[in-house]
Amino acid sequence: MEHVFPTYARFPFDLVEGKDIYLTDNNGKTYLDFTSGIGVCSFGYSNEIIQKNVQAQLQKVWHISNLYESQIQDDVANLLCNDDQLAFFCNSGTEANEAAFKLARKYTGKSTVLAFNNGFHGRTYGSMSLTGNPDIRKGFDPLVPDVKFADYNDNKALELIDNNLAAVILEVIQGEGGVFVADKKWLTDIQQACHDNGVLLIIDEVQTGIGRTGSKFAFEQFGLKPDIITSAKALGNGMPIGAMIGDKKLATAFGPGSHGTTFGGNKMSMASAKGVLTQLTPEFLASVQKKSEHLWKKLNFEIKPLDKVTDVTGLGFMIGIHLDESLPVTDAITKLHEKGLLTLSAKHNTLRLLPPLVMSEEKLDEGLETIKSIL
């Protein structure tokens, strides 16, 4: 590629066509997809309902500014939120976290936020300032002030939660940080400390949400009730969208002029999100849970014992295979490309798997057998 900034270490092929759970490159090679576009295309690449929704909206209007009411925004918000919540629509996860950061400061009148090492919340200045990864932050100082960091799953974090904080932001599973799952008691203790001190709890569900772990949002499996939730990725199944969901009480701090976006809530993206959420039924989530049980049995009994594997972590269709340092994860990914399987990486030499939620047990097994063959 000659005409774009080299901000990505790209693999040397172009994925030009998708069908169901498969992608085909510019050389005609077809791959089984265990990436979902980094947790985005959970319903695959040719979902009929999503395609029909977007095509129908395309024939009406592509874009209208947020100066006018939008029934489709309200319809999607109704599907996304419970009765005590409101949504703000934007274009990405990083924008959703920016909105959450701003809202927390404005509502509480306080500036300090507690975030966690190895966490990832985005790359714009606010969200990057909340991201506990020095490699991502390097070269961009000074960042937004008044952000503190603690270690994930460490009870010492509880000592940092006092009434001087505006918010605590965390992922219940650190995706980019290595697919590490939070301890349930630690999470509930964090929540209690927030409630006791008038601190808002922000849960970043950008990667974990919209069915990825077998529930609508992953925090539901940990007994949490956050004040603010951020969502993106799978919400649009490939159309650019983000959402900040917050308790209705927070609306007093987010009135006209307090925040905005030109393209957020775009009708094309809303049409796709509506197609996603109408299919995210209890029956569909139950099928994800059932397939997850099968998937994790195979992971624990056939992948985890391998010599090149030090651990397997995650939940549902969000998996981290931690590799021995003798096998760099990029080498493993390249070997899997040769065998027709697309996978991802995460920190700490982790092979990350985010298969589409519509993938069958048979195809999940096929992908894991391919991984087993190179390990």
C-alpha positions in Angstrom: 0.0 0.0 0.0 1.5 3.3 -1.2 -0.9 6.0 -0.3 -1.9 5.6 3.4 0.0 6.1 6.6 1.7 2.9 7.9 -0.3 2.8 11.1 -1.1 -0.9 10.8 1.3 -3.9 10.4 -0.8 -5.5 7.7 -0.8 -9.0 6.5 0.0 -9.2 2.7 -3.4 -10.0 1.3 -6.7 -8.1 0.8 -9.9 -9.7 2.0 -12.3 -8.8 -0.8 -15.4 -11.0 -0.4 -17.3 -12.5 2.5 -20.0 -15.2 2.8 -21.5 -16.5 6.1 -18.4 -17.3 8.2 -15.8 -17.3 5.3 -13.7 -14.6 3.8 -11.9 -14.7 0.4 -8.7 -12.8 -0.4 -7.6 -11.1 -3.6 -5.7 -14.3 -4.6 -8.8 -16.3 -4.5 -8.0 -18.1 -1.2 -10.9 -18.7 1.2 -10.5 -18.6 5.0 -12.6 -19.8 7.9 -12.9 -16.6 10.1 -12.1 -16.8 13.8 -11.8 -12.9 14.0 -15.3 -11.5 13.2 -13.4 -8.3 12.1 -12.1 -8.0 15.7 -15.4 -8.9 17.4 -17.6 -7.0 14.9 -19.3 -9.3 12.4 -20.9 -11.7 14.9 -23.7 -12.5 12.5 -21.2 -13.2 9.7 -20.8 -11.6 6.3 -24.2 -12.2 4.6 -26.9 -12.0 7.2 -30.2 -11.7 5.4 -32.0 -9.5 8.0 -29.1 -7.1 8.4 -28.7 -6.8 4.6 -32.4 -6.2 4.0 -32.5 -3.5 6.7 -29.5 -1.6 5.3 -30.7 -2.0 1.7 -34.2 -0.7 2.6 -32.7 2.3 4.4 -30.4 3.0 1.5 -33.4 3.5 -0.7 -34.9 6.1 1.7 -32.1 8.4 3.0 -28.4 7.9 3.8 -27.8 10.7 6.2 -29.7 13.3 8.2 -28.2 15.5 10.9 -29.1 15.1 14.5 -31.0 18.4 14.4 -34.1 16.4 13.7 -35.9 13.6 15.5 -35.0 10.1 14.4 -37.5 7.3 15.1 -34.9 4.6 14.1 -32.5 5.9 16.8 -35.2 5.6 19.3 -36.2 2.1 18.1 -32.6 0.9 18.5 -32.2 2.6 21.9 -35.3 0.8 23.0 -33.8 -2.5 22.0 -30.4 -1.7 23.6 -31.5 -0.1 26.9 -33.6 -1.1 29.8 -36.4 1.1 31.1 -34.1 3.1 33.3 -31.5 3.9 30.7 -30.9 6.3 27.8 -28.5 5.9 24.8 -26.2 8.3 23.0 -25.1 7.1 19.5 -21.7 7.8 18.0 -19.4 6.0 15.5 -17.0 3.8 17.5 -16.0 2.3 20.8 -13.4 5.0 21.4 -16.1 7.7 20.8 -18.5 5.9 23.2 -15.7 5.9 25.9 -15.0 9.6 25.2 -18.7 10.4 25.8 -18.7 8.3 29.0 -15.5 10.1 30.2 -17.1 13.5 29.6 -20.5 12.6 31.1 -18.9 11.2 34.3 -16.9 14.4 34.9 -19.8 16.7 34.1 -22.4 14.9 36.1 -20.2 14.4 39.2 -18.4 17.8 39.0 -15.2 15.8 39.7 -12.3 15.1 37.3 -10.3 12.0 38.5 -11.0 8.6 37.0 -9.6 5.3 38.0 -8.7 2.9 35.1 -6.7 -0.4 35.0 -3.3 -1.6 33.7 -3.7 -3.7 30.6 -7.0 -2.1 29.9 -7.9 -0.8 26.4 -10.5 1.9 25.8 -9.5 3.5 22.5 -6.9 5.7 20.8 -8.3 9.3 20.9 -6.9 11.5 23.6 -9.5 10.9 26.2 -9.9 7.2 25.7 -6.1 6.7 25.2 -5.6 8.4 28.6 -7.8 5.8 30.1 -5.9 3.0 28.4 -3.4 1.2 30.6 -0.9 0.2 27.9 2.3 2.2 27.7 3.0 1.1 24.1 -0.2 2.7 22.9 0.4 5.9 24.9 4.1 6.3 24.0 5.0 9.5 22.2 1.6 11.2 22.8 2.2 12.9 26.2 0.9 15.0 27.8 -2.3 13.1 28.0 -5.6 14.1 29.7 -4.8 14.7 33.4 -6.3 13.1 36.5 -6.4 9.5 35.4 -5.1 7.0 37.9 -4.3 3.3 37.2 -4.4 0.2 39.4 -3.7 -3.5 38.7 -6.6 -5.6 37.4 -8.0 -8.1 39.9 -6.0 -6.5 42.7 -7.8 -5.6 45.9 -5.4 -2.6 46.3 -7.6 -0.9 43.7 -10.4 -0.7 46.4 -8.2 1.6 48.4 -8.1 4.1 45.6 -11.9 4.5 45.4 -13.0 7.4 47.5 -15.3 10.4 47.1 -12.7 12.3 45.1 -13.2 10.1 42.1 -15.7 10.8 39.3 -15.7 7.3 37.9 -14.1 3.9 37.7 -13.8 2.4 34.2 -13.1 -1.2 33.4 -13.7 -4.2 31.2 -15.0 -7.4 32.8 -12.8 -9.2 30.3 -9.6 -7.4 29.2 -9.6 -8.2 25.4 -6.7 -6.4 23.9 -4.8 -6.8 27.2 -4.7 -10.6 26.9 -8.3 -11.9 27.3 -8.2 -11.9 31.1 -11.4 -12.4 33.0 -12.1 -10.4 36.1 -12.8 -12.1 39.4 -16.5 -11.9 40.2 -16.0 -10.9 43.9 -13.4 -8.3 43.0 -15.9 -6.8 40.5 -18.7 -6.7 43.0 -16.4 -5.2 45.6 -15.4 -2.5 43.1 -19.0 -1.8 42.5 -19.8 -1.5 46.2 -16.9 0.8 46.8 -18.2 3.0 43.9 -21.7 3.1 45.4 -20.4 3.8 48.9 -18.4 6.8 47.6 -20.7 8.4 45.0 -18.5 7.2 42.2 -19.9 6.2 38.8 -19.1 2.7 37.5 -18.4 2.6 33.7 -18.3 -0.8 32.1 -16.6 -1.0 28.7 -18.5 -3.6 26.7 -17.1 -2.6 23.3 -15.7 -6.1 22.7 -17.5 -8.2 25.3 -21.0 -7.0 24.5 -23.8 -7.9 22.1 -23.8 -11.6 22.8 -20.0 -12.3 22.6 -19.9 -14.1 26.0 -23.4 -15.6 25.8 -25.3 -12.8 27.4 -26.4 -9.4 25.9 -23.6 -7.8 28.0 -20.9 -9.7 29.8 -21.4 -7.8 33.1 -24.8 -9.5 33.4 -22.9 -12.7 34.3 -21.1 -11.0 37.2 -24.0 -9.5 39.1 -23.2 -5.9 38.2 -25.4 -2.8 37.6 -23.1 -0.2 36.1 -24.1 3.5 35.8 -22.7 3.7 32.3 -22.1 1.1 29.6 -20.2 1.6 26.3 -20.9 -0.5 23.3 -19.8 -0.7 19.6 -18.1 -3.3 17.4 -20.8 -6.1 17.1 -23.6 -3.6 17.6 -23.5 -2.7 13.8 -22.1 -6.0 12.4 -19.6 -4.0 10.4 -21.4 -0.6 10.0 -19.7 2.1 12.0 -21.5 2.6 15.3 -20.9 3.2 19.0 -23.3 3.7 21.9 -23.0 5.1 25.4 -25.8 3.8 27.6 -26.4 5.6 30.9 -28.9 5.8 33.7 -31.7 8.3 33.1 -30.5 10.3 36.2 -27.4 11.3 34.1 -29.5 13.2 31.5 -29.3 16.4 33.6 -25.6 16.6 32.6 -26.0 15.8 28.9 -28.5 18.4 27.6 -28.4 20.2 24.2 -25.0 21.5 23.3 -23.1 19.4 25.9 -22.0 16.7 23.4 -22.6 15.9 19.7 -21.6 14.1 16.5 -22.2 14.6 12.8 -22.4 11.0 11.8 -23.4 9.3 15.1 -26.8 7.7 14.9 -26.6 7.6 11.1 -29.7 5.9 9.7 -27.7 3.4 7.8 -25.8 2.3 10.9 -29.0 2.3 12.9 -30.7 0.0 10.3 -27.9 -2.5 10.7 -28.0 -2.3 14.5 -31.7 -2.8 14.5 -31.1 -6.0 12.5 -28.5 -7.1 15.0 -30.6 -6.5 18.1 -33.8 -8.0 16.8 -31.9 -11.3 16.3 -30.2 -11.1 19.7 -33.1 -13.0 21.3 -33.0 -15.2 24.4 -33.1 -18.2 22.1 -30.2 -17.0 20.1 -28.2 -16.3 23.3 -29.0 -19.7 24.6 -27.6 -21.2 21.4 -24.4 -19.2 21.9 -24.2 -20.5 25.5 -24.7 -24.1 24.4 -22.0 -23.8 21.7 -19.7 -22.1 24.2 -19.9 -25.1 26.5 -18.9 -27.4 23.7 -16.1 -25.0 22.6 -14.6 -24.7 26.1 -14.6 -28.5 26.7 -12.4 -28.8 23.6 -10.2 -25.9 24.6 -9.6 -27.2 28.1 -9.1 -30.9 27.1 -7.4 -30.6 23.8 -5.7 -27.2 23.5 -4.7 -26.2 27.0 -2.5 -29.3 27.6 -0.4 -28.7 24.5 3.3 -28.0 25.1 3.2 -24.6 23.3 0.2 -23.4 25.4 0.7 -21.9 28.9 -3.0 -21.1 29.6 -6.4 -20.6 27.9 -8.6 -17.8 29.2 -11.8 -16.0 28.3 -15.5 -16.6 28.3 -18.0 -17.6 25.6 -16.8 -16.8 22.1 -14.0 -14.7 23.5 -10.9 -16.8 23.8 -7.2 -16.2 24.6 -4.7 -19.0 24.0 -1.5 -18.0 25.8 1.5 -19.3 23.9 4.9 -20.2 25.2 7.5 -17.6 24.3 9.2 -20.1 22.0 6.3 -19.6 19.5 5.7 -15.9 18.8 2.0 -15.3 18.3 2.6 -13.6 14.9 4.3 -16.7 13.6 1.3 -18.8 14.8 -1.1 -16.5 13.0 0.9 -16.7 9.8 1.0 -20.5 9.9 -2.8 -20.5 10.4 -3.2 -18.2 7.4 -1.4 -20.9 5.3 -4.0 -23.4 6.6 -6.9 -21.1 5.8 -7.8 -19.9 9.3 -7.9 -16.2 10.3 -7.1 -15.4 14.0 -5.9 -12.5 16.1 -3.4 -11.6 18.7 -3.5 -9.8 22.1 -0.9 -8.7 24.6 1.4 -11.2 26.4 1.9 -13.5 23.3 -1.8 -14.4 23.2 -3.6 -16.0 20.2 -7.0 -14.4 20.4 -10.1 -16.0 18.9 -13.4 -14.2 18.3 -15.5 -16.4 16.0 -18.8 -15.3 14.6 -21.6 -16.2 17.0 -23.5 -17.9 14.2 -20.6 -20.4 13.7 -21.7 -24.1 14.1 -20.1 -26.5 16.6 -18.7 -28.4 13.6 -16.9 -25.4 12.2 -15.7 -24.3 15.7 -14.2 -27.8 16.0 -12.6 -27.5 12.5 -10.9 -24.2 13.5 -9.6 -25.6 16.8 -8.3 -28.7 15.0 -6.4 -26.4 12.6 -5.0 -24.5 15.6 -4.0 -27.8 17.3 -2.2 -28.9 14.2 0.2 -25.9 14.3 0.8 -26.0 18.1 
